[in-house]
Amino acid sequence: MRNPHEVLVKPIVTEKSSGMMAEGKYTFKVDKTANKIEIKHAVESIFKVDVTDVKTMNMPGKLKRQGKTQGMTSEWKKAIVTLKSGQTLPIFDE
């Protein structure tokens, strides 16, 4: 079993993800090789909450240019974690 802190890279806080927090859905950038079961166990062990659903998506890299030079940003994986109703993550509370 992998270390939970290696699975979850960082939380994603955007306007869209902040709106989903009211529904009990939290968004994280996760390790590219992590699967849904590892993500669920990582969130449950770090934050001591009950996870009901995990949705994952691979985000493609984007083409970036600076003058004549162009390159690609890194690909990454995003996970949307749904918690049991009535539970919240303390890291997102204001």
C-alpha positions, 0 to 999 in steps of 0.5 A: 500500500502506498503512502497516502501523502504520495497519492494526493498531490494537492487540492484544487481550489477554483471557482467551479470546485468551490461551488461543488464543495457545497455538495460535498465534492472536493477536487484534488490533483493526484498521482498519475498512476493512482487508481480510485481505490488508492485515492479513496483510502488516501482521503479517508486516512488523511482526513478521517472522513467517509468517501462515497464516490471517486471520479477521475479524469486525465488532464492533457498537457497544453501547448505553450509558446514563448516567442519562437519557442514552444513546448507542452505543459505536463499531463496530470490526473484530477480526482473529484471525491464525494463525501458522505452527507454532512461531512466536510474536509477541514482544510477547505473550511474558512 
